[in-house]
């Protein structure tokens, strides 16, 4: 059946320990790609930290505005009550 003399068995793959320019170029490519990915992600995280800090500052400012608005609403309600009491007091006279 088989004419190559292996009696139906396949030969084991052999390991070639030689290093050529293709191997070196491939390894350098991986190193360059990994390094550039690291620095790219690092820069992106730095930019994201700045954006998050700006968002936190804006949220703090909005919270302060909300507190001031609530205080003004309370003052307005208190003034309206005083005016209502004055109008009722004048109505009884």
Buried (B, 14 or more C-beta within 10 A) or exposed (E): EEEEEEEEEEEEEEEEEEEEEEEEEEEEEEEEEEEEEEEEEEEEEEEEEEEEEEEEEEEEEEEEEEEEEEEEEEEEEEEEEEEEEEEEEEEEE
